[in-house]
Amino acid sequence: MKKNYHPIKINFTEEEHELATETARKCGLTVVELCRIQLRNRQPKPIPDRAYRETLELLYELHNQIKDDEMAAKLRAVILHFQRRMLLPERSEANGGHEPVGDQGAD
């Protein structure tokens, strides 16, 4: 289904523009994507650092070495939980806060 988009012009102060641009950059988003997420009362998260990626690689290496299917499934659930907590936007404080709510760029 094709979406119809309606342009909106927003005038930012210099400080607001810098804040929006920097926040979007840290989260790997455009300013438009950042605004869309925040309109849904969600707070995007910054792109994880190298330590996150290294930890995730170690967890997946461990997962691939486990021969017990039940234990591998439990570790996979832990890995997915870790990824959700680190990557998905959270509800803003006014709407329950600190709970992942879905894909960062989802409409």
A tleap script that builds the chain and sets N, CA, C and O, in Angstrom:
source leaprc.protein.ff14SB
mol = sequence {
  NMET LYS LYS ASN TYR HIE PRO ILE LYS ILE
  ASN PHE THR GLU GLU GLU HIE GLU LEU ALA
  THR GLU THR ALA ARG LYS CYS GLY LEU THR
  VAL VAL GLU LEU CYS ARG ILE GLN LEU ARG
  ASN ARG GLN PRO LYS PRO ILE PRO ASP ARG
  ALA TYR ARG GLU THR LEU GLU LEU LEU TYR
  GLU LEU HIE ASN GLN ILE LYS ASP ASP GLU
  MET ALA ALA LYS LEU ARG ALA VAL ILE LEU
  HIE PHE GLN ARG ARG MET LEU LEU PRO GLU
  ARG SER GLU ALA ASN GLY GLY HIE GLU PRO
  VAL GLY ASP GLN GLY ALA CASP
}
set mol.1.N position { 0.843 -1.176 0.000 }
set mol.1.CA position { 0.000 0.000 0.000 }
set mol.1.C position { 0.893 1.246 0.000 }
set mol.1.O position { 1.775 1.387 0.847 }
set mol.2.N position { 0.659 2.118 -0.932 }
set mol.2.CA position { 1.467 3.329 -1.069 }
set mol.2.C position { 1.057 4.357 -0.016 }
set mol.2.O position { -0.127 4.597 0.220 }
set mol.3.N position { 2.071 4.955 0.609 }
set mol.3.CA position { 1.814 5.973 1.624 }
set mol.3.C position { 1.860 7.348 0.986 }
set mol.3.O position { 2.682 7.616 0.109 }
set mol.4.N position { 0.989 8.194 1.428 }
set mol.4.CA position { 1.011 9.586 0.983 }
set mol.4.C position { 1.730 10.412 2.039 }
set mol.4.O position { 1.375 10.375 3.217 }
set mol.5.N position { 2.727 11.144 1.615 }
set mol.5.CA position { 3.492 11.975 2.529 }
set mol.5.C position { 3.094 13.434 2.353 }
set mol.5.O position { 2.821 13.886 1.242 }
set mol.6.N position { 3.065 14.153 3.452 }
set mol.6.CA position { 2.716 15.571 3.453 }
set mol.6.C position { 3.891 16.351 4.020 }
set mol.6.O position { 4.280 16.131 5.166 }
set mol.7.N position { 4.453 17.244 3.247 }
set mol.7.CA position { 5.616 17.998 3.739 }
set mol.7.C position { 5.244 18.962 4.858 }
set mol.7.O position { 4.176 19.575 4.849 }
set mol.8.N position { 6.149 19.078 5.816 }
set mol.8.CA position { 6.005 20.036 6.912 }
set mol.8.C position { 7.334 20.765 7.032 }
set mol.8.O position { 8.395 20.142 7.023 }
set mol.9.N position { 7.274 22.059 7.141 }
set mol.9.CA position { 8.496 22.829 7.315 }
set mol.9.C position { 8.598 23.205 8.790 }
set mol.9.O position { 7.656 23.732 9.382 }
set mol.10.N position { 9.762 22.922 9.366 }
set mol.10.CA position { 10.006 23.254 10.766 }
set mol.10.C position { 11.209 24.175 10.820 }
set mol.10.O position { 12.242 23.893 10.213 }
set mol.11.N position { 11.079 25.256 11.532 }
set mol.11.CA position { 12.197 26.167 11.731 }
set mol.11.C position { 12.799 25.914 13.106 }
set mol.11.O position { 12.134 26.074 14.129 }
set mol.12.N position { 14.063 25.518 13.111 }
set mol.12.CA position { 14.797 25.276 14.332 }
set mol.12.C position { 15.679 26.469 14.657 }
set mol.12.O position { 16.151 27.166 13.758 }
set mol.13.N position { 15.899 26.702 15.947 }
set mol.13.CA position { 16.948 27.642 16.334 }
set mol.13.C position { 18.276 26.952 16.001 }
set mol.13.O position { 18.295 25.755 15.713 }
set mol.14.N position { 19.349 27.678 16.038 }
set mol.14.CA position { 20.663 27.094 15.757 }
set mol.14.C position { 20.950 25.948 16.735 }
set mol.14.O position { 21.432 24.891 16.329 }
set mol.15.N position { 20.656 26.159 18.014 }
set mol.15.CA position { 20.890 25.126 19.020 }
set mol.15.C position { 20.022 23.895 18.778 }
set mol.15.O position { 20.505 22.768 18.888 }
set mol.16.N position { 18.752 24.096 18.453 }
set mol.16.CA position { 17.853 22.981 18.183 }
set mol.16.C position { 18.311 22.198 16.947 }
set mol.16.O position { 18.276 20.967 16.932 }
set mol.17.N position { 18.738 22.922 15.925 }
set mol.17.CA position { 19.220 22.279 14.705 }
set mol.17.C position { 20.442 21.415 14.993 }
set mol.17.O position { 20.526 20.277 14.531 }
set mol.18.N position { 21.381 21.953 15.752 }
set mol.18.CA position { 22.579 21.195 16.107 }
set mol.18.C position { 22.221 19.962 16.930 }
set mol.18.O position { 22.757 18.877 16.700 }
set mol.19.N position { 21.312 20.132 17.891 }
set mol.19.CA position { 20.893 19.018 18.735 }
set mol.19.C position { 20.204 17.935 17.904 }
set mol.19.O position { 20.520 16.755 18.051 }
set mol.20.N position { 19.282 18.315 17.044 }
set mol.20.CA position { 18.561 17.341 16.214 }
set mol.20.C position { 19.510 16.627 15.266 }
set mol.20.O position { 19.429 15.409 15.102 }
set mol.21.N position { 20.398 17.369 14.648 }
set mol.21.CA position { 21.346 16.789 13.704 }
set mol.21.C position { 22.301 15.827 14.400 }
set mol.21.O position { 22.550 14.730 13.901 }
set mol.22.N position { 22.831 16.228 15.539 }
set mol.22.CA position { 23.777 15.391 16.280 }
set mol.22.C position { 23.089 14.141 16.833 }
set mol.22.O position { 23.648 13.046 16.766 }
set mol.23.N position { 21.892 14.295 17.373 }
set mol.23.CA position { 21.157 13.143 17.905 }
set mol.23.C position { 20.858 12.147 16.789 }
set mol.23.O position { 21.054 10.944 16.960 }
set mol.24.N position { 20.386 12.642 15.656 }
set mol.24.CA position { 20.091 11.765 14.521 }
set mol.24.C position { 21.351 11.042 14.061 }
set mol.24.O position { 21.310 9.843 13.786 }
set mol.25.N position { 22.466 11.753 13.973 }
set mol.25.CA position { 23.726 11.146 13.532 }
set mol.25.C position { 24.141 10.023 14.479 }
set mol.25.O position { 24.525 8.944 14.029 }
set mol.26.N position { 24.068 10.270 15.784 }
set mol.26.CA position { 24.464 9.259 16.776 }
set mol.26.C position { 23.589 8.016 16.706 }
set mol.26.O position { 24.033 6.916 17.033 }
set mol.27.N position { 22.345 8.197 16.280 }
set mol.27.CA position { 21.403 7.075 16.212 }
set mol.27.C position { 21.377 6.419 14.828 }
set mol.27.O position { 20.675 5.428 14.621 }
set mol.28.N position { 22.139 6.970 13.887 }
set mol.28.CA position { 22.148 6.415 12.538 }
set mol.28.C position { 20.866 6.699 11.784 }
set mol.28.O position { 20.439 5.902 10.949 }
set mol.29.N position { 20.255 7.833 12.077 }
set mol.29.CA position { 18.982 8.218 11.472 }
set mol.29.C position { 19.109 9.559 10.752 }
set mol.29.O position { 20.077 10.294 10.949 }
set mol.30.N position { 18.130 9.860 9.927 }
set mol.30.CA position { 18.005 11.214 9.408 }
set mol.30.C position { 17.206 12.019 10.433 }
set mol.30.O position { 16.579 11.446 11.324 }
set mol.31.N position { 17.230 13.329 10.307 }
set mol.31.CA position { 16.444 14.161 11.219 }
set mol.31.C position { 14.960 13.854 11.051 }
set mol.31.O position { 14.217 13.867 12.031 }
set mol.32.N position { 14.518 13.581 9.832 }
set mol.32.CA position { 13.114 13.236 9.584 }
set mol.32.C position { 12.750 11.938 10.309 }
set mol.32.O position { 11.703 11.861 10.951 }
set mol.33.N position { 13.612 10.916 10.207 }
set mol.33.CA position { 13.350 9.646 10.902 }
set mol.33.C position { 13.317 9.858 12.414 }
set mol.33.O position { 12.470 9.299 13.110 }
set mol.34.N position { 14.241 10.666 12.912 }
set mol.34.CA position { 14.274 10.976 14.343 }
set mol.34.C position { 12.949 11.612 14.779 }
set mol.34.O position { 12.375 11.221 15.796 }
set mol.35.N position { 12.477 12.574 14.024 }
set mol.35.CA position { 11.213 13.248 14.358 }
set mol.35.C position { 10.042 12.277 14.321 }
set mol.35.O position { 9.168 12.328 15.186 }
set mol.36.N position { 10.015 11.389 13.324 }
set mol.36.CA position { 8.920 10.411 13.231 }
set mol.36.C position { 8.892 9.489 14.445 }
set mol.36.O position { 7.826 9.198 14.988 }
set mol.37.N position { 10.063 9.036 14.864 }
set mol.37.CA position { 10.140 8.157 16.031 }
set mol.37.C position { 9.677 8.903 17.279 }
set mol.37.O position { 8.915 8.365 18.082 }
set mol.38.N position { 10.137 10.131 17.437 }
set mol.38.CA position { 9.782 10.891 18.633 }
set mol.38.C position { 8.314 11.300 18.639 }
set mol.38.O position { 7.736 11.484 19.710 }
set mol.39.N position { 7.705 11.445 17.480 }
set mol.39.CA position { 6.271 11.722 17.423 }
set mol.39.C position { 5.453 10.570 17.997 }
set mol.39.O position { 4.330 10.772 18.459 }
set mol.40.N position { 6.003 9.388 17.969 }
set mol.40.CA position { 5.333 8.207 18.525 }
set mol.40.C position { 5.722 7.986 19.987 }
set mol.40.O position { 5.538 6.898 20.532 }
set mol.41.N position { 6.263 9.039 20.615 }
set mol.41.CA position { 6.674 8.981 22.026 }
set mol.41.C position { 7.711 7.896 22.285 }
set mol.41.O position { 7.668 7.213 23.308 }
set mol.42.N position { 8.638 7.747 21.351 }
set mol.42.CA position { 9.722 6.792 21.489 }
set mol.42.C position { 11.040 7.544 21.463 }
set mol.42.O position { 11.155 8.604 20.847 }
set mol.43.N position { 12.026 6.987 22.137 }
set mol.43.CA position { 13.341 7.611 22.199 }
set mol.43.C position { 14.345 6.677 21.527 }
set mol.43.O position { 14.617 5.595 22.048 }
set mol.44.N position { 14.903 7.077 20.372 }
set mol.44.CA position { 15.883 6.211 19.712 }
set mol.44.C position { 17.172 6.134 20.515 }
set mol.44.O position { 17.464 7.001 21.338 }
set mol.45.N position { 17.932 5.083 20.261 }
set mol.45.CA position { 19.191 4.892 20.968 }
set mol.45.C position { 20.361 5.139 20.023 }
set mol.45.O position { 20.250 4.912 18.818 }
set mol.46.N position { 21.473 5.600 20.563 }
set mol.46.CA position { 22.671 5.755 19.727 }
set mol.46.C position { 23.137 4.405 19.179 }
set mol.46.O position { 22.870 3.356 19.765 }
set mol.47.N position { 23.833 4.452 18.049 }
set mol.47.CA position { 24.418 3.247 17.479 }
set mol.47.C position { 25.417 2.688 18.496 }
set mol.47.O position { 26.253 3.429 19.012 }
set mol.48.N position { 25.334 1.381 18.788 }
set mol.48.CA position { 26.249 0.798 19.769 }
set mol.48.C position { 27.710 0.926 19.352 }
set mol.48.O position { 28.034 0.993 18.167 }
set mol.49.N position { 28.571 0.957 20.344 }
set mol.49.CA position { 30.001 1.087 20.078 }
set mol.49.C position { 30.619 -0.268 19.744 }
set mol.49.O position { 29.932 -1.289 19.685 }
set mol.50.N position { 31.917 -0.250 19.530 }
set mol.50.CA position { 32.652 -1.451 19.151 }
set mol.50.C position { 32.556 -2.536 20.226 }
set mol.50.O position { 32.497 -3.722 19.901 }
set mol.51.N position { 32.539 -2.146 21.489 }
set mol.51.CA position { 32.446 -3.126 22.576 }
set mol.51.C position { 31.153 -3.947 22.462 }
set mol.51.O position { 31.161 -5.149 22.725 }
set mol.52.N position { 30.063 -3.314 22.078 }
set mol.52.CA position { 28.795 -4.028 21.882 }
set mol.52.C position { 28.958 -5.079 20.785 }
set mol.52.O position { 28.590 -6.241 20.962 }
set mol.53.N position { 29.515 -4.655 19.650 }
set mol.53.CA position { 29.674 -5.571 18.524 }
set mol.53.C position { 30.609 -6.733 18.877 }
set mol.53.O position { 30.354 -7.875 18.495 }
set mol.54.N position { 31.687 -6.439 19.604 }
set mol.54.CA position { 32.614 -7.492 20.018 }
set mol.54.C position { 31.933 -8.477 20.971 }
set mol.54.O position { 32.125 -9.688 20.858 }
set mol.55.N position { 31.146 -7.961 21.901 }
set mol.55.CA position { 30.414 -8.821 22.841 }
set mol.55.C position { 29.428 -9.695 22.092 }
set mol.55.O position { 29.313 -10.888 22.375 }
set mol.56.N position { 28.719 -9.116 21.144 }
set mol.56.CA position { 27.752 -9.882 20.356 }
set mol.56.C position { 28.448 -10.984 19.557 }
set mol.56.O position { 27.942 -12.104 19.475 }
set mol.57.N position { 29.598 -10.675 18.971 }
set mol.57.CA position { 30.361 -11.691 18.238 }
set mol.57.C position { 30.770 -12.843 19.160 }
set mol.57.O position { 30.673 -14.010 18.782 }
set mol.58.N position { 31.224 -12.512 20.366 }
set mol.58.CA position { 31.609 -13.554 21.323 }
set mol.58.C position { 30.409 -14.422 21.720 }
set mol.58.O position { 30.525 -15.643 21.830 }
set mol.59.N position { 29.269 -13.786 21.930 }
set mol.59.CA position { 28.066 -14.550 22.280 }
set mol.59.C position { 27.658 -15.485 21.144 }
set mol.59.O position { 27.283 -16.632 21.388 }
set mol.60.N position { 27.729 -15.003 19.911 }
set mol.60.CA position { 27.364 -15.866 18.778 }
set mol.60.C position { 28.385 -16.985 18.575 }
set mol.60.O position { 28.011 -18.093 18.191 }
set mol.61.N position { 29.666 -16.715 18.826 }
set mol.61.CA position { 30.674 -17.779 18.755 }
set mol.61.C position { 30.357 -18.870 19.776 }
set mol.61.O position { 30.404 -20.059 19.460 }
set mol.62.N position { 30.037 -18.460 20.993 }
set mol.62.CA position { 29.677 -19.412 22.039 }
set mol.62.C position { 28.426 -20.194 21.629 }
set mol.62.O position { 28.372 -21.414 21.782 }
set mol.63.N position { 27.430 -19.486 21.109 }
set mol.63.CA position { 26.188 -20.120 20.666 }
set mol.63.C position { 26.477 -21.203 19.627 }
set mol.63.O position { 25.908 -22.293 19.685 }
set mol.64.N position { 27.353 -20.900 18.687 }
set mol.64.CA position { 27.664 -21.853 17.617 }
set mol.64.C position { 28.443 -23.072 18.108 }
set mol.64.O position { 28.465 -24.102 17.435 }
set mol.65.N position { 29.081 -22.965 19.273 }
set mol.65.CA position { 29.857 -24.079 19.817 }
set mol.65.C position { 29.018 -25.021 20.689 }
set mol.65.O position { 29.437 -26.141 20.984 }
set mol.66.N position { 27.858 -24.567 21.086 }
set mol.66.CA position { 27.001 -25.376 21.969 }
set mol.66.C position { 26.305 -26.466 21.157 }
set mol.66.O position { 25.655 -26.187 20.150 }
set mol.67.N position { 26.448 -27.691 21.604 }
set mol.67.CA position { 25.864 -28.845 20.902 }
set mol.67.C position { 24.459 -29.188 21.420 }
set mol.67.O position { 23.652 -29.773 20.697 }
set mol.68.N position { 24.179 -28.821 22.664 }
set mol.68.CA position { 22.872 -29.100 23.276 }
set mol.68.C position { 21.851 -28.107 22.723 }
set mol.68.O position { 21.986 -26.901 22.932 }
set mol.69.N position { 20.825 -28.608 22.016 }
set mol.69.CA position { 19.831 -27.735 21.379 }
set mol.69.C position { 19.081 -26.856 22.375 }
set mol.69.O position { 18.820 -25.684 22.102 }
set mol.70.N position { 18.736 -27.423 23.525 }
set mol.70.CA position { 17.999 -26.653 24.529 }
set mol.70.C position { 18.847 -25.511 25.084 }
set mol.70.O position { 18.365 -24.391 25.247 }
set mol.71.N position { 20.111 -25.805 25.372 }
set mol.71.CA position { 21.015 -24.783 25.892 }
set mol.71.C position { 21.281 -23.715 24.821 }
set mol.71.O position { 21.350 -22.526 25.134 }
set mol.72.N position { 21.429 -24.136 23.572 }
set mol.72.CA position { 21.649 -23.190 22.476 }
set mol.72.C position { 20.445 -22.265 22.322 }
set mol.72.O position { 20.605 -21.069 22.080 }
set mol.73.N position { 19.251 -22.815 22.462 }
set mol.73.CA position { 18.028 -22.007 22.352 }
set mol.73.C position { 17.948 -20.983 23.487 }
set mol.73.O position { 17.531 -19.845 23.270 }
set mol.74.N position { 18.342 -21.381 24.681 }
set mol.74.CA position { 18.337 -20.452 25.823 }
set mol.74.C position { 19.337 -19.321 25.606 }
set mol.74.O position { 19.033 -18.159 25.875 }
set mol.75.N position { 20.537 -19.662 25.117 }
set mol.75.CA position { 21.531 -18.625 24.856 }
set mol.75.C position { 21.057 -17.709 23.738 }
set mol.75.O position { 21.269 -16.498 23.801 }
set mol.76.N position { 20.424 -18.266 22.723 }
set mol.76.CA position { 19.882 -17.446 21.620 }
set mol.76.C position { 18.862 -16.451 22.165 }
set mol.76.O position { 18.850 -15.294 21.745 }
set mol.77.N position { 18.016 -16.875 23.082 }
set mol.77.CA position { 17.023 -15.973 23.689 }
set mol.77.C position { 17.722 -14.848 24.452 }
set mol.77.O position { 17.281 -13.700 24.405 }
set mol.78.N position { 18.801 -15.171 25.147 }
set mol.78.CA position { 19.571 -14.148 25.871 }
set mol.78.C position { 20.186 -13.162 24.887 }
set mol.78.O position { 20.156 -11.954 25.121 }
set mol.79.N position { 20.742 -13.666 23.788 }
set mol.79.CA position { 21.348 -12.800 22.772 }
set mol.79.C position { 20.307 -11.856 22.181 }
set mol.79.O position { 20.560 -10.661 22.034 }
set mol.80.N position { 19.149 -12.387 21.847 }
set mol.80.CA position { 18.091 -11.548 21.262 }
set mol.80.C position { 17.598 -10.494 22.254 }
set mol.80.O position { 17.323 -9.358 21.869 }
set mol.81.N position { 17.489 -10.867 23.515 }
set mol.81.CA position { 17.088 -9.909 24.548 }
set mol.81.C position { 18.129 -8.789 24.648 }
set mol.81.O position { 17.776 -7.612 24.723 }
set mol.82.N position { 19.395 -9.156 24.648 }
set mol.82.CA position { 20.501 -8.189 24.692 }
set mol.82.C position { 20.415 -7.228 23.502 }
set mol.82.O position { 20.554 -6.017 23.671 }
set mol.83.N position { 20.189 -7.759 22.318 }
set mol.83.CA position { 20.091 -6.916 21.132 }
set mol.83.C position { 18.898 -5.961 21.223 }
set mol.83.O position { 19.019 -4.780 20.897 }
set mol.84.N position { 17.753 -6.472 21.663 }
set mol.84.CA position { 16.570 -5.603 21.790 }
set mol.84.C position { 16.826 -4.461 22.768 }
set mol.84.O position { 16.488 -3.311 22.487 }
set mol.85.N position { 17.422 -4.777 23.913 }
set mol.85.CA position { 17.685 -3.752 24.936 }
set mol.85.C position { 18.670 -2.706 24.443 }
set mol.85.O position { 18.581 -1.540 24.826 }
set mol.86.N position { 19.607 -3.112 23.598 }
set mol.86.CA position { 20.637 -2.194 23.126 }
set mol.86.C position { 20.226 -1.407 21.896 }
set mol.86.O position { 20.723 -0.300 21.686 }
set mol.87.N position { 19.331 -1.946 21.076 }
set mol.87.CA position { 19.063 -1.343 19.777 }
set mol.87.C position { 17.692 -0.691 19.611 }
set mol.87.O position { 17.582 0.358 18.976 }
set mol.88.N position { 16.668 -1.284 20.163 }
set mol.88.CA position { 15.323 -0.775 19.897 }
set mol.88.C position { 15.029 0.494 20.690 }
set mol.88.O position { 15.458 0.634 21.835 }
set mol.89.N position { 14.296 1.414 20.073 }
set mol.89.CA position { 13.933 2.626 20.809 }
set mol.89.C position { 13.044 2.283 21.991 }
set mol.89.O position { 12.346 1.269 21.981 }
set mol.90.N position { 13.073 3.123 22.999 }
set mol.90.CA position { 12.264 2.915 24.195 }
set mol.90.C position { 11.158 3.949 24.250 }
set mol.90.O position { 11.248 5.020 23.651 }
set mol.91.N position { 10.114 3.603 24.982 }
set mol.91.CA position { 9.058 4.584 25.220 }
set mol.91.C position { 9.663 5.738 26.002 }
set mol.91.O position { 10.527 5.546 26.858 }
set mol.92.N position { 9.198 6.930 25.694 }
set mol.92.CA position { 9.703 8.072 26.439 }
set mol.92.C position { 9.229 7.962 27.884 }
set mol.92.O position { 8.275 7.241 28.176 }
set mol.93.N position { 9.892 8.672 28.778 }
set mol.93.CA position { 9.569 8.614 30.214 }
set mol.93.C position { 8.081 8.835 30.469 }
set mol.93.O position { 7.509 8.201 31.356 }
set mol.94.N position { 7.455 9.715 29.714 }
set mol.94.CA position { 6.045 10.026 29.918 }
set mol.94.C position { 5.140 8.846 29.559 }
set mol.94.O position { 3.970 8.827 29.940 }
set mol.95.N position { 5.675 7.858 28.824 }
set mol.95.CA position { 4.857 6.739 28.372 }
set mol.95.C position { 5.407 5.398 28.824 }
set mol.95.O position { 5.349 4.426 28.071 }
set mol.96.N position { 5.932 5.327 30.021 }
set mol.96.CA position { 6.361 4.052 30.575 }
set mol.96.C position { 7.853 3.841 30.591 }
set mol.96.O position { 8.350 3.016 31.358 }
set mol.97.N position { 8.577 4.559 29.768 }
set mol.97.CA position { 10.038 4.519 29.747 }
set mol.97.C position { 10.682 3.144 29.794 }
set mol.97.O position { 10.071 2.177 30.249 }
set mol.98.N position { 11.914 3.065 29.324 }
set mol.98.CA position { 12.803 1.920 29.427 }
set mol.98.C position { 12.205 0.592 28.985 }
set mol.98.O position { 12.517 -0.449 29.564 }
set mol.99.N position { 11.360 0.614 27.979 }
set mol.99.CA position { 10.815 -0.627 27.449 }
set mol.99.C position { 10.931 -0.566 25.932 }
set mol.99.O position { 10.325 0.305 25.308 }
set mol.100.N position { 11.707 -1.487 25.315 }
set mol.100.CA position { 11.817 -1.479 23.855 }
set mol.100.C position { 10.450 -1.614 23.224 }
set mol.100.O position { 9.600 -2.350 23.726 }
set mol.101.N position { 10.228 -0.901 22.113 }
set mol.101.CA position { 8.912 -0.892 21.511 }
set mol.101.C position { 8.853 -1.313 20.044 }
set mol.101.O position { 7.751 -1.435 19.510 }
set mol.102.N position { 9.949 -1.535 19.383 }
set mol.102.CA position { 9.877 -1.971 17.998 }
set mol.102.C position { 11.054 -1.471 17.191 }
set mol.102.O position { 12.011 -0.921 17.737 }
set mol.103.N position { 10.974 -1.667 15.893 }
set mol.103.CA position { 12.054 -1.265 14.998 }
set mol.103.C position { 12.264 0.237 15.066 }
set mol.103.O position { 11.314 1.015 15.161 }
set mol.104.N position { 13.515 0.620 15.016 }
set mol.104.CA position { 13.863 2.026 15.153 }
set mol.104.C position { 13.232 2.885 14.073 }
set mol.104.O position { 12.739 3.973 14.370 }
set mol.105.N position { 13.232 2.434 12.846 }
set mol.105.CA position { 12.693 3.257 11.767 }
set mol.105.C position { 11.293 2.860 11.352 }
set mol.105.O position { 10.818 3.314 10.311 }
set mol.106.N position { 10.617 2.033 12.122 }
set mol.106.CA position { 9.290 1.556 11.725 }
set mol.106.C position { 8.275 2.670 11.712 }
set mol.106.O position { 8.332 3.604 12.512 }
set mol.107.N position { 7.345 2.553 10.787 }
set mol.107.CA position { 6.234 3.542 10.689 }
set mol.107.C position { 5.044 3.102 11.477 }
set mol.107.O position { 4.032 3.801 11.509 }
savepdb mol mol.pdb
quit
